[in-house]
């Protein structure tokens, strides 16, 4: 099999019945996305797959990620995932499990609790990390970063929630200048984080140039379906 050069990673958040925003897609939009992904023979890969340097990628790999563990992901996204036999990763803001998205001004929406997390079949859903306190990592000290990661591990272990130590950065934030940037990456590696994901809106080349700067493509409810298809194929370009 020929070597695969590209991996798109899509970033979703909230799923609603009829509310459209930069961080919210409707269930009708999402079904259209999933149907297109299925019809065009993309194969969903898992966090644990891409964290394995020896993983053999399928012909058209795709990673679906949903940040923040909104309860509507269970109610609206998960049934569609099962219907189309796709796989996705829900990235957990661990401190807020069972609470609401308090980091946003409004609206404050319910997040899944530990019981909800256990209801989903691991055949379709896996869990990664979206920090403990949903803080911007670009402004945390090294000590605060270590404490944040440790709290994620401890809480999920204590509640028997299996997870992959892959981290998506809240707000896409992380240090951008050296030497702070390299210190940040080294701290993640030293504390058990296998991969880190920013935003970036580009399709990743394989193998990853930097395992702590994996790019995700921001999928918005305000995107047209044409724009969704273009993002999936191209990432970002001037006409988007």
C-alpha positions, -999 to +999 in steps of 0.1 A: +000+000+000+013+034-009+024+058+019-004+082+030+007+118+030-022+136+046-045+135+077-074+159+081-085+164+118-119+180+121-128+200+152-164+202+164-180+215+196-217+219+203-244+201+183-280+215+185-314+211+170-315+245+154-288+268+168-260+278+144-228+296+155-191+294+151-190+266+177-224+250+171-236+229+142-271+216+138-279+179+138-291+182+102-257+198+092-238+171+111-258+143+094-250+158+061-213+159+070-213+123+083-231+111+052-206+128+029-177+113+049-192+079+046-201+082+009-167+094+000-150+065+017-131+082+044-119+059+072-121+073+107-089+067+127-086+069+165-064+089+188-047+056+199-039+049+162-022+082+155-003+080+188+012+048+175+042+056+153+039+022+137+002+026+128-005+018+091-029+044+079-059+035+056-062+051+022-083+081+032-078+086+069-098+112+089-099+120+126-131+135+141-128+154+174-155+170+196-143+193+223-159+199+257-181+168+261-215+186+257-245+165+267-259+172+232-230+151+218-245+121+235-281+130+225-275+142+189-240+133+177-236+098+190-267+083+173-255+096+140-220+083+146-235+048+152-258+052+122-230+059+098-205+036+116-180+063+121-156+069+150-149+101+170-129+113+199-145+134+227-120+157+243-127+161+280-124+193+301-120+171+331-128+196+359-162+204+343-175+169+337-211+168+348-212+207+350-215+233+323-192+253+300-185+279+326-155+293+307-179+307+280-199+339+288-231+323+275-249+301+270-240+277+298-248+243+284-248+210+303-218+187+298-218+149+301-213+134+335-193+102+342-224+080+338-230+095+304-194+089+293-198+052+302-230+049+281-212+052+248-198+022+230-159+024+227-164+009+193-175+044+182-162+068+209-129+073+227-118+100+251-089+124+250-080+154+271-090+190+267-072+201+299-084+201+335-095+237+340-100+248+304-073+274+308-053+290+280-020+271+281-001+300+267-004+318+300+002+289+324+035+284+343+052+251+339+041+242+375+005+250+366+007+230+334+020+199+353-007+203+379-034+205+352-022+174+334-018+155+367-054+164+377-067+151+344-050+117+348-060+114+385-096+122+381-102+100+350-083+071+367-104+075+398-136+073+378-124+044+357-128+063+324-104+050+298-087+077+278-058+083+254-032+108+266-037+131+236-044+168+244-063+194+225-053+229+237-082+251+250-087+281+227-059+267+206-035+284+231+001+274+237+034+293+238+045+304+204+080+318+211+112+300+220+124+289+245+089+287+262+075+267+233+101+239+235+098+239+273+060+235+269+064+205+245+090+189+268+067+193+298+039+176+279+061+147+269+077+143+304+042+141+319+028+114+297+011+133+269+017+115+236+003+142+212-009+178+213-034+195+190-037+231+181-061+246+156-041+257+125-068+249+099-044+229+077-043+192+068-014+174+085+014+158+065+024+124+076+045+116+095+038+146+118+064+173+117+058+179+154+036+156+175+026+185+197+015+208+169-010+186+151-034+209+132-072+207+134-097+222+110-124+243+127-159+232+115-185+259+121-222+259+119-219+291+099-200+272+072-220+263+040-219+226+030-197+236+001-172+252+026-173+221+047-163+199+017-136+223+008-122+224+043-122+186+044-103+183+012-080+214+014-080+226+050-078+263+045-072+284+014-078+320+004-113+315-011-126+300+021 
